[in-house]
């Protein structure tokens, strides 16, 4: 074997070993998902910088269950939740077209400068005798959908969804996304 060929083979071997070491170090140094404040995520960073004008809640997106409210006490529940909630990225969110229960529900929070949406999935929904998910439960476990991932909520009971939805429905009646 010629000297040049030996040098080339040694060089290729060294590059392969270096690549394996780099990939190994990258994989070992991957940090598991950490708890992070919801208010500091790029999607919601500006949300609390101005007053909330109105909140719409839908359960789930293809449902006619819809409430709209601007009551100070209900808005404060959402403000407190956004201010204090900590979330941790989990698995990739399911395809909404095939999700149990019609996909995620949503709270649309309107401010003067725009709208912010908080999507939520009920985890392990109760299924009735016909295989249909039962409506959202007050003590159900929920995950937030941010971008393409589900985010676990550190204190799931802090999500004001059920309480504000029920109070908004009692005070203002049911709204419909498709008109009266």
ChimeraX attribute file (.defattr): number of C-alpha atoms within 10 A of each C-alpha:
attribute: neighborCount
match mode: 1-to-1
recipient: residues
	/A:1	5
	/A:2	6
	/A:3	7
	/A:4	9
	/A:5	10
	/A:6	11
	/A:7	11
	/A:8	11
	/A:9	11
	/A:10	12
	/A:11	12
	/A:12	12
	/A:13	12
	/A:14	12
	/A:15	12
	/A:16	12
	/A:17	11
	/A:18	12
	/A:19	12
	/A:20	12
	/A:21	12
	/A:22	12
	/A:23	11
	/A:24	11
	/A:25	11
	/A:26	11
	/A:27	10
	/A:28	9
	/A:29	9
	/A:30	8
	/A:31	8
	/A:32	9
	/A:33	11
	/A:34	10
	/A:35	15
	/A:36	15
	/A:37	17
	/A:38	20
	/A:39	20
	/A:40	14
	/A:41	12
	/A:42	9
	/A:43	14
	/A:44	15
	/A:45	13
	/A:46	14
	/A:47	22
	/A:48	14
	/A:49	10
	/A:50	10
	/A:51	13
	/A:52	21
	/A:53	15
	/A:54	18
	/A:55	24
	/A:56	19
	/A:57	25
	/A:58	23
	/A:59	24
	/A:60	22
	/A:61	19
	/A:62	13
	/A:63	14
	/A:64	14
	/A:65	18
	/A:66	22
	/A:67	25
	/A:68	22
	/A:69	20
	/A:70	16
	/A:71	16
	/A:72	11
	/A:73	10
	/A:74	19
	/A:75	20
	/A:76	14
	/A:77	17
	/A:78	20
	/A:79	19
	/A:80	14
	/A:81	19
	/A:82	22
	/A:83	15
	/A:84	14
	/A:85	19
	/A:86	20
	/A:87	23
	/A:88	19
	/A:89	19
	/A:90	15
	/A:91	10
	/A:92	13
	/A:93	18
	/A:94	16
	/A:95	10
	/A:96	12
	/A:97	8
	/A:98	9
	/A:99	12
	/A:100	19
	/A:101	22
	/A:102	16
	/A:103	21
	/A:104	23
	/A:105	26
	/A:106	22
	/A:107	23
	/A:108	17
	/A:109	21
	/A:110	18
	/A:111	17
	/A:112	10
	/A:113	12
	/A:114	10
	/A:115	14
	/A:116	17
	/A:117	18
	/A:118	17
	/A:119	22
	/A:120	23
	/A:121	27
	/A:122	21
	/A:123	11
	/A:124	11
	/A:125	18
	/A:126	14
	/A:127	13
	/A:128	10
	/A:129	7
	/A:130	6
	/A:131	9
	/A:132	12
	/A:133	16
	/A:134	12
	/A:135	15
	/A:136	19
	/A:137	12
	/A:138	12
	/A:139	9
	/A:140	15
	/A:141	19
	/A:142	23
	/A:143	24
	/A:144	25
	/A:145	23
	/A:146	17
	/A:147	11
	/A:148	11
	/A:149	16
	/A:150	22
	/A:151	25
	/A:152	19
	/A:153	22
	/A:154	15
	/A:155	13
	/A:156	17
	/A:157	15
	/A:158	15
	/A:159	21
	/A:160	19
	/A:161	23
	/A:162	17
	/A:163	13
	/A:164	22
	/A:165	24
	/A:166	14
	/A:167	15
	/A:168	22
	/A:169	17
	/A:170	11
	/A:171	13
	/A:172	12
	/A:173	14
	/A:174	16
	/A:175	17
	/A:176	14
	/A:177	14
	/A:178	6
	/A:179	5
	/A:180	6
